[in-house]
Amino acid sequence: MAKEKAPSGGWEEYISRLVSYVEGEQGFTKRNEKLKEQRDRRFRRHAPSIPAEYAKVATEFRSPFIFDILRRAPGLTSAEHPTPKVIPISAAAKAQENSSLRERWLKYAYRRMDKGGNTFARIMDALAADGQAVWKVIVDKHRWAAPRRAKDEGADDYLDRVDKHHKANFPFVWEHITTDTVYPLYDERGLAEALIITTDSGSRLARKFGLGYNRDGEWVKGDGETEPPSNARFIEYWSRERFGYMIDNTLIKTGRHDYGQVPIFSASLSETSAPGIEDQHFGLAWPLMPLQDYVDSMMTMLAISAYLQAFATPSLEPVGDNQVLDEDLQGLSVEHIIGKLQTPPMGYRYAWSVPPGLGNDALRLLEWCKSEMDRIGLAPVLFGQLGSDVSGTAQQTAIAVAKSIMAPGVKNICLAFDDMAHMMLRMVEKLGKDGVPVWVTDGPKDEWLVLKPNDVKGYYEVSHTLEPIIPAEQQMKYMWLADAQARGLVDKNTVREAGMNITNPEETDMKVMIENARQSQAYQQKLQEEWLKYHDEAMLPGGAAKGQAPKPNLPIAPGGPGAQVLPGQNAGMMPGQRVATRVEGMGRG
């Protein structure tokens, strides 16, 4: 591949022109506006429209429906990372072992990367809420780099220290990118360039990159002349070969990387063929927004009506046919004291000014909106209203509807993880012959698992799967596979991998074999012998010395070890014989 040439004018000018383009592009602007609208509904920041004259008595209703839907929706996909599946490069047993090694390493690599950051949870939340999840994976070579060898440090001691350093500093780091801060640019080969534009603390950026701020408002290397601004715009640029960092309009760092691709990955909940950037991705909340707005308006009207009826305005009405107030009462203000009996002026009575109730049309509209929200928002599935019989037609239909909405997003997450694993395996080959260790906990004992360049050897293909959307479907799938195994149609490892999501069937075979051995009669007999062998003499029948087997067929007398026993009298338990009858006056009674 030909190396990327520097653009005319330099990288600072080129990145600045890209920033001007993406920020001026109407598609990206409308995309960000749409995401803001969705988040306003999710976090109940969108207020229903209320006339100004009713604002004083208005009780706003802001539905939590979209918030609750998006809180539950990620559970339809999976709380666990996608499961890596590596097809063995051949049918040989060694190839199968290598496949399982890669699968285990990737599984625990994802856990190590996610430790303390909950990045995967953010990815799944963005997939459902924004309609697109974006994240970045890089290798932190500074943390991974081996420490310098100390003077007079032995070779073995140094290698041991390097090994501990690598175990403590996993090189791969991932970060969730907020959807409206990333600006991808594509060509015929896919993602070609990307910008990430965020706002960060000026002091934090100055410390991170060793910068100062001068009096002319410019970022400079080393100490500055004044304090940096409280907020600064931070811009990351990535291409297939190069990266660059800018603060405001100043390029502070640029260079080449060896990832072989833009290290940014994305997945869409559902993708459209619309040309406009703002129309290409939709979150679950988008079709629910107008319905929630209607519900908020209708419920606010009901609340205002109930408020005005509960706290009605008192008024004076003439008694009799004269419906016009006397001239001397025109403009008269009568104070109404709650809870106190008052006498109205002669010829008048107190009355309540109550607004009319809402008509049936408004109530029918409210009910229709609620039913549509249940249908579009998958409320029966999300709220677990499927019933216990998962084989019924209604339940199967609900599962199919949920899959039709969530399955494209789940598939796209898996495809993005395929691409990410491909890059990670390629980078393992470049991080040293000793490989990259990760702590695993699914074997007979916890241990360090090391993936070395010789384990990869240029084979990077990985296919990921996520657990079925509905847990009931997982149960059904397992039952079908178990029945197929009983009929001799599939092997037990297929049942384990596809029906139980067990990623290392060989290790499971070992665990099952060990458990069966523990339950065997020979093992139990050996366990008893070992128990007797290492107990004190006082605990052994027949007075056997410590470390010796007990004498056979020696009765255990009620008086304890060493007590005098008469044959047939006062005897305890005789192995192989009936319990002897106690003679009166002998022993304890």
N, C-alpha and C positions, 0 to 999 in steps of 0.2 A: 504494500500500500504506500502510495506517495505521501511524503510528509506534508502536513498542512502549512501553507505559506502565510507569512504575516501579511495582513491587509494593508493597503495603502493608507498612510496616515498613522499607522501604528494601532496597537490593540486598544489603547484607551479611547481613541476616537471611534474605532469600530464598535466597541461595546456601548459607547454613549449613543451612537446612531441606532443601535438595536433597541436600547432602552426607549429612545424617543419614538421609535416605530411601534413597539408593543403598547406603550402607554397612550399613543394616539390612535391605535387601531380600535375602531368602534366595536368589533367583535369581542375583544378582551374586556373593554369597558362595560359592555352590556352583560357579559358573563359575570363580572364581579357584582354588578347591580342585582342580577338575578340571585346570586348566592346570598347577598345581603337581605333580599326580600325573604328568602327561605329561612334564614337564621332569625330574622325578626319575628316570624311566625312561630318558629320553634321555641324561642326563649321569651315569647309573650311580650314582645316590645311593640307590636303593631296594635294601635288603639282603634276601636270601632268609631265610626263617624257619629258625632252627637251635636245637634244644633246648639249654638252658643247659649240660647235662653234656657236650655235644660241642663247645662253643664253643672250648675250648682247642686242640683238634686240627682245627678246621674250616678248610677252605680255600674261602673264598667264591668263587663264580663269578657275575660280573655281566656279562651279555651286552652287547656293543656293537651289537647288531642294529638297534635303533630309532635309535641315534645315526647309524649308517651309512646307514640308509634316508633319514633326514631330511637327511643331508649330500648325498646324491645326488639326492633328489627335486626340488629347485629347478631342476636341469639339465633335467628333463623339460619345463619350461615355456619358459624362455628366459633366457639370460644378458644379453640386450639389453633395452632399454626397449621397451614396446609401440610399434608403428609407427603414426604418425598418418596417417589418410587423410581428406582434405577433398574432398567432392564439389563440383565447380565449380557456382557458382550459375546458370551458363548454359553454352551450348555455344560461346561465343565464345572466341577464343584468349587474350584478356586475362583472362577468368575462369579459364582453365586455368593461366595463369601465376600468378595470385593464389592458386590452390589449391596449387600447388607451393611458392610462397613461404611460406605458412602451415605446410605440412608440414615444410619444411626448418627453419623457425624453431622449431617445437615440438620437433622431433627434437633440435636442439642446445640448446634451452632445458632439456630434461630432463637432458642431459649436464652442462650448467653447474650446475644445481641439485644434481646428484649428486656433483659434484667434491669429493673429500676426505671425504665422509661415508658413501659406500656405502649410501645410504638404500634404493635399489631392491633391493639384495641382502638387506637386512633385511626388506623387505616380502615378498619371495618366500619367505624362510625362515619368517616368521611364518605365511604362507598355508599352507605344508605342515605346520609343527609345531603351531601353535595352532588351525589351521582358520579363522583370520580374520586379515587384515592391516589395520592402521589407520595412517593418516598424516595430517599436517596441512600445509597450504600457506598461507602468508601473504605479504604484500608488506611488505618492510622499507622503509618510507617514510623513515625517518631516514637510512639509508645512501644511498637513492636521491635524496634531496633535493639540489638544486643548491647548490654552495657560494656564499657571498656574494661579490659583486663587490668587488674590492679598489679602494681609492681610486686614481684616475687610471689605472685599467686600461682599455685600449681595448676597444671592443665586440667586435671580432674575437678578440682574445686571450681575453676572458672566455668567449665562446661556445666557443672551442676547449678551454678548461679544463673547461667543463661537459660537453662531449662526451667528453673523456678520463675524467672522473669517472663518467659513466654507463657507459662501457665497462668500467670497473674494478669497478663495484658493480652486479651484476645484482640486480634488485629482488625476484625471487621466491625464496622460501626454503621448503624442505620438511623435515619431520622425522618419522621413524618413531616411532609411539607404541606402547609395550608394551601388548599386548592386555588384560592384567588391570589396567591403570591407567585405562582409558577407560570411561565410563559414559554410553552414548547414550540419549536419550529421544526418542521418536517421536510424531508425530501423523498425521492423515490425509494430510498433504502430504509426509511423509517425516521426515527428521532435523530435529527442532525445536530441541533443546538438547543439550549434551554437557558433561560434567565430565571433567577429567583430573586425577587425584590422585596425586602422587608425593612422594617424600622427597628433599630436596636439602640441601646444606650451608647452614647458617644464615648463615655469613660471606659465602658467594657470593651468596645472595639479598639480603643487606643491601647489598652493594656494587652489585649490578645495579640495584636500585630506589632507592638512596640512602636507606636506612633505618637506624635505630638501635634499641637494645633497652634498655628502662628497668628499674629494679629491681623493678617490679611484674609483670615478665614480659610486657610489652606491646611490640609493634612501633610505632615512632613515626617521623615524618619527621625527617630530619637526623641529628645525632649523638645517640647514646644514652648511658645512664649506665653500662652494663656490656657485656661481650662478648655477642654473640648466641649462642644454643645451637648446639652442633655440628651437630645435625640439626633440620630444620624441615619441616613438611608444606606443600607448595605446591599450590594448587588453581587450575586454569584453568576459567573458565566461558565457554561460547560459545553464542550463540543466532543467529538469522538476522540480527539487527541490532546486537547488543551483545556485548561481551566484558567479563570481569572477572578480576582476579587477587587471590587471598587467600593469606596466609601464616598458617598455623595458623588462628585464628579472626578475623583482622583483614583487612578489605578494604583493599587498598593502591592499587588502580587499577581504574577502570571507565570505559567510554565506548562510543561507537558506532563501527561499522565499515561499510565500503561494499562488502563482498564480495557482498551480496545473498543469502547462504546461510551455513550453518555451514561454515567452511573445513576440515572434517574429512572424510576419505574412507575408505571401508572396502570390503573384498572378502572373501567367504567361499569357502572351498574347496568346501563343500557345505552347503546350508542345509536345515533341516528345518522342518516346520510345527508342531512341538511348542510348547506355550504357555510352558513354562519357559525362562528365559534360559539356564540351564545346559545345556539340551538342543538349542539351536539351531545350534551350530557344533561340528564335530569335526575334529581334525587326523588326519593319516595314522597317528599312533602310537596313537590310541585303541583300535582293534580289535586291535592287536598287544600291548597291555599285558598281558592275562592269559596270552597265549602266552609272552611273554618271561619272565613270572614263573614259569611252569611249567618252562621251559627252565633258568632260573637254579636252581630247586630241584632238578631232576633232575641237573644237572651238579654242583651242590654235593654231592649225595649220592654221586655217582660219585667225586668228588674225595676226600671223607671216607673212603669205602670203600677207595680206592686208597692213601690215606695210612695207614690202619690196617693194611692188608695189607703195605705196604712197611716200616712200622715197628711190627711186631707186638709184643705184650707177652709176655715169657718167663714160663713157669710150671713148676712141678714136678709130675710125674705118677709115681705108684707103679708099680713094675715088677711085673708079674704080676697076679693076680686081686684083690689087696687094693687097692681104690680109695679107701681112707680113710687120710688122713695119720695117722701115729703121734701120740700125745698129746704127746710131747716135741718134735714138729715143729710143733705147732699154734701159730700166731702167730709162727713163725720168719720172719725177714726175710732173704732171700738176695740179696746184691748181684750184679747181672749187669753185667759189664764188656764192652762191645762190642770185638770184635777179640782177646779174650784167652781162651785155652782154660781152662775151669773144670771141676772135677770135682764132680758133684752128690753129695748125701748118699747113703750106702749104701742100696740098694733103691729109688732114685728116678732119674729121668732128666729132662733138660730138654725142654720142649715149647713150642710157640708158640700163643698164644691169638689165632686169626684170625677176624674176623667173617665171616658168610656174605656171599656176593656178591649184588648186586642181581638180582632176578628178571627174566625176559623181559618181564613186564608193564610194568615201569618203563622198560625200553629201548624197547619199542614206543610207549609214551606219548611218550617223547623224540623218536622219529622222526616221529610224527604231528604233534607241535608244530612241528618244523622244516619239514615239508612245508606245513603251514598257513601258517606265516610266509612261506614263499616265495610261496605263492599270493596271500595277502592283501597282502603287502608289495611285490608286483611285482618280486621279485628278478631274474627273467630279463631284464626290461626295464631295470632300473636297473643291472645288472651287465653289460649288453651281450651277453647270451647269446641273440642273435636269429639268428645265422648270417649268411652273406653274401648269400643269396638272399632279398631283401626281398619277392619276389613270392609266396613260399610261403604256404600256408594258415596254418601255425603262426605265422609272423611277422606276418601280417595280423591274426590273432587277438590276439597280444600287443600290437600297436599299438592295436587296438580296445579292449582291456581298459584299457590305460594312459590312453587318451583318455576312457573312461567315468568314470574317477576324477579325472583332472586337468583335463579340459575345462571342467567347471563353474567351477572356480577361475580358469582362464585367462580364461574369458568374463567373469567378475565383475571381474577386474583390468582388463580392457579397458573395461568399462562405467564403472568408477570413474575411469579415466583420461579417458574421454569427459567426465565431469562436471568433472574437474579442468581439462582444456583449455578447456572452456566458460567457467569462471571466470577463467582466465588471460587469454583473449582479451578478455573483458569488462573486465578490469582494465587491459589495454594501452590501451584507449580513454580511461582516466582518468589515465594517467601522463604526459601531455604530448604535444603535437602532433609532437614530433621522434621519437617512437617509442622502442622498446626494442631496443638492439643486442645481438647474440650472435655469437660467433666460430664460423664454419663452415669445414670442411676437406674438403668433398666436391666442390668445383668444380675448374676448371683451376688455380686458385690459392686459397690461404687468404684469407679476407676477412671483414669485418664485415657481417652481414646485419641489417637494421633492419626491424622490423615496426611500422608506424605506424597510428594510429587510422583513417586513410583507407583502409588495407588491410583493416581489419576491417569497418567500416560496419554494425555490428549483426548480422553473420552469424557465429554462434559454433559452428555444428554441426561436430563432429569425430567420426570413428569410428576406433577403434584396433584393431589386430590384433597377435597374437603369432605368432612362427614356430611351425610345427607341432611337436607334442610330441616326435616321433621324427625325428632328422635324415634317416633313410631315407625318411620320408614326404615331406619337402621335396624330395628328389631325384625321387621318383615324380611329385609334383605338377608339377615343372618339365618332366619328360619328357612328361607328358600335354599340357601347355600348348604346348610346343615343337612337338609333333606337330599340335596343333590349328592353330597358326600356319602350319605348312607346308601344311595343307589349306585355308588361307584362312578359317578359322572365327573366329580372334581376331587382334587386331593385336599388334605386337611390344611395345608398351608394357604390354599386359596380361600378357604373359609376364614382363616385367621386374618389374612391380609385384607380381603374385600369385605368380609362380614363383621370383623371385630376390630379392624384398624390396627392390627399388630404389625409393626414394621420390621421386626426381626424374628421371623418364625424359627430360625435355627436356634436362637437363644431360648425361645419358648420351649422347643423340644428338649433342650438341656434341663430347663427348670422342671418340666413334667417328669422327665426320667429321674431326676434327683428326688422329687416328691414321692414318686412311686416306690423308689428304693427305700425311702424312710418309712413307708407304711408296710414294708414286707416283713414277714415273720422272722426271717434270718436277721434282719437289721434290729428288730425289737429284742430278739434273744441276745444278740451281741451287746446291745445297749444295757440290758440287765446285768450281764456278766461284768461289764466294765464298771457299772455302779457298785456291785458287790465287791469288786476287786480293790477299790480305792477307799473303802470305808473302814472305820476303826474296828478293832477286835470285838468291842462291846456291842457293836451293831450287827455282828455276824452270828448266826445260829451255830451251835456246836463248838464254840470256842476256837474257831479258826483264826490263825494269826493274820495280821494285816498283809495283804498281797497274796493270800492263799485261798483256794476255793473251799467252801464249807464241806464238812463231812456229810456224806449222803445218809438219808433216812434216820436222822437224829431228831427225836421229838423235841418240840419247844414246850418246856414245862411252864405251868402258870407261875411258878416261883421265880422265873427268870433264868438267865443263863447260869449253869452250874448247880441248879437246885436238884436235890435227890429225887429220883423218879422210880417208883416201883412199877414193874411191868403190869399193865392192865389196870393200874390204880393211880388216881391223881394225875393221869397222863394228859398231856395237851394234844396238839395236832401231830399225828404221825403221817408223813407223806405216803400216799397210796392206801391208807387204811381209814376206817371209820373213827370218829372221835370217841375216845374211851369214856366210860361212865365214871363220874367222880364218886369216890367212896366217902361216906359221911364221916366227918371228923378229920378228914385229910385236907391238906392244902388250905384254901381260903374259906372253906365252908363245908 
